[in-house]
Amino acid sequence: MNDKQTIRIALASKGELEQPTLDFLAKCGLAVSKTNPRQYIATIPALPGVEVIFQRPPDIVTLVREGDADLGITGYDLVAEAIGLLDEDIEPGKLREDGDLLVLHEALGYGKCALVLAVPEQWLDVETTADLIGVAAYTREKHARSLRVATKYPSLVRAFLYRKGLTSFNTVAASGALEAAPTTGIADLIADISASGTTLRENRLRVLPDGTVVKAQAVLIGNKRNLRQHEQALAAACTMLELIEAYQKARQYTTLTANLAAESASAAAAAISSLPDCGGLLGPTVSSVYQQAGGSTWYTASIVIESSKLVAAVQQLRSVGSHSITAAPVGYLFGESSPLVERLLARVKK
């Protein structure tokens, strides 16, 4: 157990989540300071009192579950295996938890992949998971054994196949590259993590169309007991959620600034507000531009629009005589409150 003198967050020390996690946190204003690349301990200056410990992604789930780390970022596939639940077993929008293991943010937006069932290419008669029932019966009759599925996710795979009606099979624990399991005879098919399917195809394996066991990406997890008992740990979690939420929301928006001549600030605001894609979140912000005597009266208007409407908004601003239009990404977008923080507080206080 963490002695609580220090708040700990566990991050990936290797693999495909390591650098993307560091990059993501930096973009959220939570840059990790690691003076020595070989060190397994670091800090986050934006979170005083927080210590970063680098661990293998599977170990992060265990550390947080046991309370030796208060928070962690890892893959949802590993969390789902620990919880033992498929996506359809969990109410949409509900914080996923199992004992003290709590998912604080379910979609950090990177590390996307899926746990899928893949069969050898030569199994031409196997088109769906339902066809595996026949393969299992044939294997039992011909070879006097159960169908073997190589995987590092036995709980999820068993739950998934049982739901599909397949009961005569065994999961095989295999280390290293699972793609070789059917070729070497260790297993008949595999269930493995895949992002693009390229590695599976290169090893002459084919993903079944209805064989997605669980979809995954990077998630933020926490220990509910630690967050409930220690205000500093809960405050750190809330700060992380605020910044992550504001950063992710901001990525959908762009700030547009334009100059236009008008009789008054109100007239300039009215002209821009009348444009279909230029209303902004709460309307334009208009200020006067200093001009020499005798010149036209110019105003600068600033609006925050959806990034997908950028070109259309620029054209509309031109139509009312706007000049010197500039666009800039929005760094953070905070609302009146944070739904993620409110959801966490409600869950922790239960």
C-alpha positions as a LaTeX table, in Angstrom:
\begin{tabular}{lrrr}
\hline
Residue & $x$ (\AA) & $y$ (\AA) & $z$ (\AA) \\
\hline
Met1 & 0.00 & 0.00 & 0.00 \\
Asn2 & 1.07 & 3.57 & $-0.72$ \\
Asp3 & 2.09 & 5.30 & 2.52 \\
Lys4 & 0.35 & 8.45 & 1.17 \\
Gln5 & 3.29 & 10.71 & 1.82 \\
Thr6 & 3.46 & 10.93 & $-1.96$ \\
Ile7 & 0.73 & 10.71 & $-4.58$ \\
Arg8 & 1.74 & 8.20 & $-7.22$ \\
Ile9 & 0.72 & 7.90 & $-10.84$ \\
Ala10 & 1.93 & 4.90 & $-12.83$ \\
Leu11 & 2.81 & 5.33 & $-16.51$ \\
Ala12 & 4.01 & 2.88 & $-19.14$ \\
Ser13 & 7.75 & 2.24 & $-19.06$ \\
Lys14 & 7.85 & 0.50 & $-22.44$ \\
Gly15 & 5.81 & $-0.51$ & $-25.43$ \\
Glu16 & 3.48 & 1.41 & $-27.70$ \\
Leu17 & 1.94 & 3.42 & $-24.85$ \\
Glu18 & 5.16 & 4.89 & $-23.45$ \\
Gln19 & 5.93 & 7.86 & $-25.70$ \\
Pro20 & 2.32 & 8.59 & $-26.76$ \\
Thr21 & 1.38 & 8.89 & $-23.08$ \\
Leu22 & 4.20 & 11.37 & $-22.40$ \\
Asp23 & 3.25 & 13.36 & $-25.52$ \\
Phe24 & $-0.43$ & 13.39 & $-24.57$ \\
Leu25 & 0.20 & 14.55 & $-21.01$ \\
Ala26 & 2.48 & 17.33 & $-22.27$ \\
Lys27 & $-0.26$ & 18.60 & $-24.59$ \\
Cys28 & $-2.66$ & 18.61 & $-21.64$ \\
Gly29 & $-0.30$ & 20.79 & $-19.60$ \\
Leu30 & 0.85 & 17.83 & $-17.54$ \\
Ala31 & 4.36 & 17.39 & $-18.89$ \\
Val32 & 6.45 & 14.74 & $-17.15$ \\
Ser33 & 9.88 & 15.88 & $-15.95$ \\
Lys34 & 12.39 & 13.04 & $-16.18$ \\
Thr35 & 15.98 & 14.16 & $-15.73$ \\
Asn36 & 17.48 & 10.76 & $-16.51$ \\
Pro37 & 15.91 & 8.57 & $-19.24$ \\
Arg38 & 17.01 & 5.49 & $-17.31$ \\
Gln39 & 15.21 & 6.51 & $-14.15$ \\
Tyr40 & 11.91 & 4.88 & $-13.27$ \\
Ile41 & 10.75 & 7.83 & $-11.17$ \\
Ala42 & 9.80 & 11.31 & $-12.39$ \\
Thr43 & 7.59 & 14.29 & $-11.51$ \\
Ile44 & 4.82 & 16.37 & $-13.06$ \\
Pro45 & 5.55 & 20.04 & $-12.21$ \\
Ala46 & 1.89 & 20.98 & $-12.76$ \\
Leu47 & 0.93 & 18.50 & $-10.01$ \\
Pro48 & 3.05 & 19.29 & $-6.91$ \\
Gly49 & 3.48 & 16.30 & $-4.65$ \\
Val50 & 2.85 & 13.78 & $-7.42$ \\
Glu51 & 5.47 & 11.14 & $-8.17$ \\
Val52 & 5.49 & 9.30 & $-11.50$ \\
Ile53 & 6.55 & 5.67 & $-11.46$ \\
Phe54 & 7.20 & 3.88 & $-14.75$ \\
Gln55 & 5.95 & 0.30 & $-14.99$ \\
Arg56 & 4.93 & $-2.31$ & $-17.54$ \\
Pro57 & 1.34 & $-1.61$ & $-18.72$ \\
Pro58 & $-0.04$ & $-4.88$ & $-17.26$ \\
Asp59 & 1.57 & $-4.10$ & $-13.90$ \\
Ile60 & $-0.05$ & $-0.66$ & $-13.80$ \\
Val61 & $-3.47$ & $-2.26$ & $-13.38$ \\
Thr62 & $-2.22$ & $-4.32$ & $-10.43$ \\
Leu63 & $-0.48$ & $-1.37$ & $-8.77$ \\
Val64 & $-3.58$ & 0.81 & $-8.93$ \\
Arg65 & $-5.90$ & $-2.01$ & $-7.92$ \\
Glu66 & $-3.80$ & $-2.77$ & $-4.84$ \\
Gly67 & $-3.45$ & 0.92 & $-3.94$ \\
Asp68 & 0.31 & 1.09 & $-4.43$ \\
Ala69 & $-0.40$ & 3.75 & $-7.06$ \\
Asp70 & $-3.26$ & 6.21 & $-6.79$ \\
Leu71 & $-3.62$ & 6.79 & $-10.52$ \\
Gly72 & $-2.39$ & 5.20 & $-13.72$ \\
Ile73 & $-2.63$ & 5.31 & $-17.50$ \\
Thr74 & $-2.73$ & 2.00 & $-19.33$ \\
Gly75 & $-4.68$ & 0.16 & $-22.03$ \\
Tyr76 & $-8.36$ & $-0.57$ & $-21.51$ \\
Asp77 & $-7.82$ & $-4.13$ & $-22.75$ \\
Leu78 & $-5.71$ & $-4.81$ & $-19.63$ \\
Val79 & $-8.30$ & $-3.18$ & $-17.38$ \\
Ala80 & $-11.12$ & $-5.16$ & $-18.99$ \\
Glu81 & $-9.21$ & $-8.41$ & $-18.46$ \\
Ala82 & $-8.77$ & $-7.52$ & $-14.78$ \\
Ile83 & $-12.43$ & $-6.58$ & $-14.40$ \\
Gly84 & $-13.52$ & $-9.59$ & $-16.45$ \\
Leu85 & $-16.31$ & $-7.74$ & $-18.25$ \\
Leu86 & $-17.04$ & $-7.19$ & $-21.93$ \\
Asp87 & $-18.22$ & $-3.79$ & $-23.14$ \\
Glu88 & $-21.82$ & $-4.93$ & $-23.52$ \\
Asp89 & $-21.92$ & $-5.92$ & $-19.86$ \\
Ile90 & $-21.40$ & $-2.32$ & $-18.74$ \\
Glu91 & $-23.93$ & 0.47 & $-18.83$ \\
Pro92 & $-22.86$ & 3.13 & $-21.39$ \\
Gly93 & $-21.46$ & 6.25 & $-19.75$ \\
Lys94 & $-21.02$ & 4.59 & $-16.38$ \\
Leu95 & $-17.64$ & 4.65 & $-14.69$ \\
Arg96 & $-16.28$ & 1.14 & $-14.89$ \\
Glu97 & $-15.04$ & $-0.33$ & $-11.67$ \\
Asp98 & $-14.20$ & $-3.55$ & $-9.90$ \\
Gly99 & $-13.60$ & $-3.29$ & $-6.19$ \\
Asp100 & $-11.15$ & $-0.42$ & $-5.78$ \\
Leu101 & $-10.15$ & $-0.33$ & $-9.46$ \\
Leu102 & $-11.94$ & 2.59 & $-11.08$ \\
Val103 & $-11.83$ & 3.89 & $-14.66$ \\
Leu104 & $-11.77$ & 7.69 & $-14.46$ \\
His105 & $-11.52$ & 8.46 & $-18.19$ \\
Glu106 & $-12.46$ & 5.84 & $-20.76$ \\
Ala107 & $-11.18$ & 7.47 & $-23.94$ \\
Leu108 & $-7.88$ & 9.36 & $-23.89$ \\
Gly109 & $-7.85$ & 9.11 & $-27.67$ \\
Tyr110 & $-4.61$ & 7.27 & $-28.42$ \\
Gly111 & $-3.32$ & 3.70 & $-28.30$ \\
Lys112 & $-6.42$ & 2.52 & $-30.14$ \\
Cys113 & $-6.56$ & $-1.20$ & $-30.87$ \\
Ala114 & $-8.83$ & $-4.21$ & $-30.47$ \\
Leu115 & $-8.66$ & $-7.72$ & $-29.05$ \\
Val116 & $-9.70$ & $-9.90$ & $-31.99$ \\
Leu117 & $-10.09$ & $-13.55$ & $-32.92$ \\
Ala118 & $-7.92$ & $-14.62$ & $-35.85$ \\
Val119 & $-7.94$ & $-17.97$ & $-37.63$ \\
Pro120 & $-5.53$ & $-19.48$ & $-40.20$ \\
Glu121 & $-6.19$ & $-18.32$ & $-43.76$ \\
Gln122 & $-6.71$ & $-21.91$ & $-44.91$ \\
Trp123 & $-9.83$ & $-22.24$ & $-42.76$ \\
Leu124 & $-11.97$ & $-21.26$ & $-45.73$ \\
Asp125 & $-15.18$ & $-22.60$ & $-44.23$ \\
Val126 & $-14.84$ & $-20.45$ & $-41.10$ \\
Glu127 & $-16.46$ & $-17.10$ & $-41.82$ \\
Thr128 & $-17.93$ & $-16.18$ & $-38.43$ \\
Thr129 & $-17.51$ & $-17.13$ & $-34.78$ \\
Ala130 & $-20.56$ & $-19.41$ & $-35.13$ \\
Asp131 & $-18.53$ & $-21.60$ & $-37.49$ \\
Leu132 & $-16.07$ & $-22.27$ & $-34.67$ \\
Ile133 & $-18.69$ & $-24.47$ & $-33.02$ \\
Gly134 & $-18.41$ & $-26.89$ & $-35.95$ \\
Val135 & $-14.61$ & $-26.69$ & $-35.89$ \\
Ala136 & $-14.64$ & $-27.50$ & $-32.17$ \\
Ala137 & $-16.86$ & $-30.55$ & $-32.77$ \\
Tyr138 & $-14.60$ & $-31.77$ & $-35.57$ \\
Thr139 & $-11.49$ & $-31.28$ & $-33.42$ \\
Arg140 & $-13.06$ & $-33.24$ & $-30.60$ \\
Glu141 & $-14.05$ & $-36.09$ & $-32.91$ \\
Lys142 & $-10.88$ & $-36.18$ & $-35.04$ \\
His143 & $-8.19$ & $-35.39$ & $-32.46$ \\
Ala144 & $-9.93$ & $-36.18$ & $-29.16$ \\
Arg145 & $-9.20$ & $-32.76$ & $-27.73$ \\
Ser146 & $-10.75$ & $-29.34$ & $-27.36$ \\
Leu147 & $-10.20$ & $-26.41$ & $-29.68$ \\
Arg148 & $-7.22$ & $-24.37$ & $-28.46$ \\
Val149 & $-7.14$ & $-20.58$ & $-28.42$ \\
Ala150 & $-3.81$ & $-18.88$ & $-27.69$ \\
Thr151 & $-4.26$ & $-15.59$ & $-25.85$ \\
Lys152 & $-2.98$ & $-13.33$ & $-23.10$ \\
Tyr153 & $-6.58$ & $-12.42$ & $-22.22$ \\
Pro154 & $-8.18$ & $-15.68$ & $-21.02$ \\
Ser155 & $-11.00$ & $-14.08$ & $-19.01$ \\
Leu156 & $-12.22$ & $-11.88$ & $-21.84$ \\
Val157 & $-11.88$ & $-14.61$ & $-24.45$ \\
Arg158 & $-13.76$ & $-17.17$ & $-22.39$ \\
Ala159 & $-16.60$ & $-14.75$ & $-21.68$ \\
Phe160 & $-16.79$ & $-13.77$ & $-25.35$ \\
Leu161 & $-16.80$ & $-17.31$ & $-26.75$ \\
Tyr162 & $-19.31$ & $-18.56$ & $-24.19$ \\
Arg163 & $-21.61$ & $-15.76$ & $-25.26$ \\
Lys164 & $-21.17$ & $-16.86$ & $-28.88$ \\
Gly165 & $-22.24$ & $-20.38$ & $-27.95$ \\
Leu166 & $-18.81$ & $-22.01$ & $-28.07$ \\
Thr167 & $-18.10$ & $-24.09$ & $-24.96$ \\
Ser168 & $-15.70$ & $-26.81$ & $-26.13$ \\
Phe169 & $-12.36$ & $-24.99$ & $-26.11$ \\
Asn170 & $-9.31$ & $-24.31$ & $-23.98$ \\
Thr171 & $-7.34$ & $-21.09$ & $-23.71$ \\
Val172 & $-3.59$ & $-21.50$ & $-24.05$ \\
Ala173 & $-1.22$ & $-19.09$ & $-22.30$ \\
Ala174 & 1.52 & $-18.18$ & $-24.75$ \\
Ser175 & 4.36 & $-15.70$ & $-24.32$ \\
Gly176 & 5.97 & $-13.79$ & $-27.15$ \\
Ala177 & 4.38 & $-13.49$ & $-30.57$ \\
Leu178 & 1.00 & $-15.21$ & $-30.58$ \\
Glu179 & 0.85 & $-15.08$ & $-34.38$ \\
Ala180 & 3.13 & $-18.12$ & $-34.57$ \\
Ala181 & 0.95 & $-20.29$ & $-32.31$ \\
Pro182 & $-1.13$ & $-21.95$ & $-35.08$ \\
Thr183 & 1.94 & $-22.61$ & $-37.23$ \\
Thr184 & 3.92 & $-24.17$ & $-34.40$ \\
Gly185 & 0.97 & $-26.25$ & $-33.23$ \\
Ile186 & 0.64 & $-24.55$ & $-29.86$ \\
Ala187 & $-2.93$ & $-23.52$ & $-30.67$ \\
Asp188 & $-5.54$ & $-23.69$ & $-33.41$ \\
Leu189 & $-6.40$ & $-19.98$ & $-33.47$ \\
Ile190 & $-5.49$ & $-16.88$ & $-31.51$ \\
Ala191 & $-7.06$ & $-13.92$ & $-29.76$ \\
Asp192 & $-4.63$ & $-11.03$ & $-29.76$ \\
Ile193 & $-4.38$ & $-7.25$ & $-29.74$ \\
Ser194 & $-4.29$ & $-5.67$ & $-33.19$ \\
Ala195 & $-4.26$ & $-2.07$ & $-34.37$ \\
Ser196 & $-4.29$ & $-2.46$ & $-38.16$ \\
Gly197 & $-4.32$ & $-6.22$ & $-38.76$ \\
Thr198 & $-1.11$ & $-6.02$ & $-40.79$ \\
Thr199 & 0.92 & $-8.33$ & $-38.55$ \\
Leu200 & $-1.87$ & $-10.90$ & $-38.55$ \\
Arg201 & $-2.11$ & $-10.86$ & $-42.34$ \\
Glu202 & 1.65 & $-11.17$ & $-42.69$ \\
Asn203 & 1.43 & $-14.35$ & $-40.60$ \\
Arg204 & $-1.42$ & $-15.73$ & $-42.73$ \\
Leu205 & $-4.10$ & $-15.17$ & $-40.15$ \\
Arg206 & $-7.55$ & $-13.75$ & $-40.81$ \\
Val207 & $-9.65$ & $-11.73$ & $-38.36$ \\
Leu208 & $-13.25$ & $-12.95$ & $-38.11$ \\
Pro209 & $-15.74$ & $-10.18$ & $-38.98$ \\
Asp210 & $-17.65$ & $-10.67$ & $-35.73$ \\
Gly211 & $-14.58$ & $-11.62$ & $-33.74$ \\
Thr212 & $-13.85$ & $-8.35$ & $-31.95$ \\
Val213 & $-13.71$ & $-9.24$ & $-28.27$ \\
Val214 & $-13.15$ & $-5.72$ & $-26.94$ \\
Lys215 & $-12.11$ & $-2.36$ & $-28.36$ \\
Ala216 & $-9.41$ & $-0.57$ & $-26.44$ \\
Gln217 & $-7.40$ & 2.62 & $-26.08$ \\
Ala218 & $-5.49$ & 4.39 & $-23.34$ \\
Val219 & $-7.51$ & 5.05 & $-20.17$ \\
Leu220 & $-6.96$ & 6.84 & $-16.87$ \\
Ile221 & $-7.59$ & 4.63 & $-13.84$ \\
Gly222 & $-7.56$ & 5.22 & $-10.10$ \\
Asn223 & $-7.85$ & 3.49 & $-6.76$ \\
Lys224 & $-11.25$ & 4.42 & $-5.35$ \\
Arg225 & $-10.27$ & 3.80 & $-1.73$ \\
Asn226 & $-7.20$ & 6.04 & $-1.98$ \\
Leu227 & $-9.16$ & 8.79 & $-3.73$ \\
Arg228 & $-11.87$ & 8.60 & $-1.10$ \\
Gln229 & $-9.52$ & 8.70 & 1.87 \\
His230 & $-6.91$ & 11.19 & 0.71 \\
Glu231 & $-7.92$ & 14.68 & $-0.44$ \\
Gln232 & $-4.62$ & 15.37 & $-2.19$ \\
Ala233 & $-4.94$ & 12.27 & $-4.35$ \\
Leu234 & $-8.53$ & 13.18 & $-5.26$ \\
Ala235 & $-7.48$ & 16.77 & $-6.02$ \\
Ala236 & $-4.73$ & 15.49 & $-8.35$ \\
Ala237 & $-7.22$ & 13.25 & $-10.14$ \\
Cys238 & $-9.66$ & 16.14 & $-10.55$ \\
Thr239 & $-6.93$ & 18.42 & $-11.92$ \\
Met240 & $-5.90$ & 15.79 & $-14.45$ \\
Leu241 & $-9.50$ & 15.28 & $-15.55$ \\
Glu242 & $-10.10$ & 19.04 & $-15.86$ \\
Leu243 & $-7.04$ & 19.55 & $-18.07$ \\
Ile244 & $-7.59$ & 16.42 & $-20.17$ \\
Glu245 & $-11.25$ & 17.26 & $-20.73$ \\
Ala246 & $-10.49$ & 20.89 & $-21.63$ \\
Tyr247 & $-7.70$ & 19.86 & $-24.01$ \\
Gln248 & $-9.81$ & 17.22 & $-25.77$ \\
Lys249 & $-12.77$ & 19.56 & $-26.12$ \\
Ala250 & $-10.57$ & 22.38 & $-27.44$ \\
Arg251 & $-9.29$ & 20.22 & $-30.28$ \\
Gln252 & $-12.73$ & 20.53 & $-31.89$ \\
Tyr253 & $-12.59$ & 24.32 & $-32.05$ \\
Thr254 & $-10.65$ & 27.18 & $-33.69$ \\
Thr255 & $-10.47$ & 30.86 & $-32.78$ \\
Leu256 & $-11.10$ & 33.22 & $-35.71$ \\
Thr257 & $-10.19$ & 36.90 & $-35.58$ \\
Ala258 & $-11.26$ & 39.35 & $-38.29$ \\
Asn259 & $-11.26$ & 43.10 & $-38.92$ \\
Leu260 & $-14.26$ & 44.80 & $-40.49$ \\
Ala261 & $-15.60$ & 48.32 & $-40.95$ \\
Ala262 & $-18.94$ & 49.11 & $-39.30$ \\
Glu263 & $-20.98$ & 52.01 & $-37.93$ \\
Ser264 & $-20.66$ & 50.69 & $-34.40$ \\
Ala265 & $-19.51$ & 47.71 & $-32.36$ \\
Ser266 & $-23.11$ & 46.54 & $-32.15$ \\
Ala267 & $-23.45$ & 46.68 & $-35.93$ \\
Ala268 & $-20.23$ & 44.68 & $-36.35$ \\
Ala269 & $-21.47$ & 42.07 & $-33.84$ \\
Ala270 & $-24.84$ & 41.85 & $-35.58$ \\
Ala271 & $-23.26$ & 41.39 & $-39.01$ \\
Ile272 & $-21.09$ & 38.51 & $-37.81$ \\
Ser273 & $-23.78$ & 36.89 & $-35.65$ \\
Ser274 & $-26.08$ & 36.71 & $-38.68$ \\
Leu275 & $-23.62$ & 34.42 & $-40.50$ \\
Pro276 & $-24.59$ & 30.71 & $-40.30$ \\
Asp277 & $-21.26$ & 29.43 & $-39.02$ \\
Cys278 & $-19.94$ & 32.48 & $-37.17$ \\
Gly279 & $-22.13$ & 32.74 & $-34.12$ \\
Gly280 & $-19.36$ & 31.41 & $-31.90$ \\
Leu281 & $-19.99$ & 29.72 & $-28.59$ \\
Leu282 & $-21.76$ & 32.74 & $-27.07$ \\
Gly283 & $-21.46$ & 35.23 & $-29.91$ \\
Pro284 & $-18.53$ & 37.34 & $-31.15$ \\
Thr285 & $-16.27$ & 39.48 & $-28.97$ \\
Val286 & $-15.91$ & 42.89 & $-30.63$ \\
Ser287 & $-13.42$ & 45.67 & $-29.86$ \\
Ser288 & $-12.50$ & 48.87 & $-31.68$ \\
Val289 & $-9.33$ & 49.24 & $-33.71$ \\
Tyr290 & $-7.38$ & 52.49 & $-33.30$ \\
Gln291 & $-7.57$ & 54.52 & $-36.51$ \\
Gln292 & $-6.24$ & 57.88 & $-37.61$ \\
Ala293 & $-8.74$ & 60.73 & $-37.81$ \\
Gly294 & $-10.88$ & 60.74 & $-40.92$ \\
Gly295 & $-10.61$ & 57.04 & $-41.62$ \\
Ser296 & $-13.29$ & 54.38 & $-41.52$ \\
Thr297 & $-14.33$ & 52.95 & $-38.16$ \\
Trp298 & $-12.89$ & 49.47 & $-37.87$ \\
Tyr299 & $-13.55$ & 46.73 & $-35.35$ \\
Thr300 & $-11.88$ & 43.46 & $-34.50$ \\
Ala301 & $-14.16$ & 40.50 & $-33.91$ \\
Ser302 & $-13.11$ & 37.25 & $-32.31$ \\
Ile303 & $-15.18$ & 34.04 & $-32.38$ \\
Val304 & $-14.66$ & 30.42 & $-31.43$ \\
Ile305 & $-16.05$ & 28.06 & $-34.07$ \\
Glu306 & $-16.07$ & 24.34 & $-34.79$ \\
Ser307 & $-12.87$ & 23.49 & $-36.66$ \\
Ser308 & $-14.81$ & 21.50 & $-39.25$ \\
Lys309 & $-16.51$ & 24.74 & $-40.33$ \\
Leu310 & $-13.32$ & 26.79 & $-40.69$ \\
Val311 & $-13.33$ & 27.34 & $-44.47$ \\
Ala312 & $-17.06$ & 28.05 & $-44.57$ \\
Ala313 & $-16.74$ & 30.57 & $-41.74$ \\
Val314 & $-13.86$ & 32.38 & $-43.47$ \\
Gln315 & $-15.88$ & 32.71 & $-46.66$ \\
Gln316 & $-18.86$ & 34.05 & $-44.70$ \\
Leu317 & $-16.68$ & 36.61 & $-42.92$ \\
Arg318 & $-15.39$ & 37.78 & $-46.29$ \\
Ser319 & $-18.96$ & 38.22 & $-47.49$ \\
Val320 & $-19.53$ & 40.99 & $-44.90$ \\
Gly321 & $-16.28$ & 42.77 & $-45.74$ \\
Ser322 & $-13.90$ & 41.24 & $-43.21$ \\
His323 & $-10.15$ & 41.63 & $-43.72$ \\
Ser324 & $-7.00$ & 40.17 & $-42.15$ \\
Ile325 & $-8.73$ & 37.01 & $-40.97$ \\
Thr326 & $-6.54$ & 34.86 & $-38.74$ \\
Ala327 & $-7.14$ & 31.41 & $-37.26$ \\
Ala328 & $-5.55$ & 29.86 & $-34.20$ \\
Pro329 & $-6.11$ & 26.57 & $-32.42$ \\
Val330 & $-7.79$ & 26.65 & $-29.03$ \\
Gly331 & $-5.49$ & 25.32 & $-26.31$ \\
Tyr332 & $-8.09$ & 24.52 & $-23.67$ \\
Leu333 & $-11.84$ & 24.94 & $-23.49$ \\
Phe334 & $-13.31$ & 24.90 & $-19.99$ \\
Gly335 & $-17.03$ & 24.81 & $-19.39$ \\
Glu336 & $-19.04$ & 26.00 & $-16.40$ \\
Ser337 & $-18.19$ & 22.69 & $-14.78$ \\
Ser338 & $-16.43$ & 19.43 & $-15.62$ \\
Pro339 & $-18.78$ & 16.49 & $-16.20$ \\
Leu340 & $-15.89$ & 14.08 & $-15.70$ \\
Val341 & $-14.97$ & 15.59 & $-12.35$ \\
Glu342 & $-18.58$ & 15.65 & $-11.19$ \\
Arg343 & $-18.99$ & 12.01 & $-12.23$ \\
Leu344 & $-15.85$ & 11.02 & $-10.33$ \\
Leu345 & $-16.84$ & 12.88 & $-7.17$ \\
Ala346 & $-20.27$ & 11.26 & $-7.20$ \\
Arg347 & $-18.75$ & 7.82 & $-7.54$ \\
Val348 & $-16.03$ & 8.30 & $-4.91$ \\
Lys349 & $-18.49$ & 9.65 & $-2.33$ \\
Lys350 & $-20.73$ & 6.57 & $-2.58$ \\
\hline
\end{tabular}
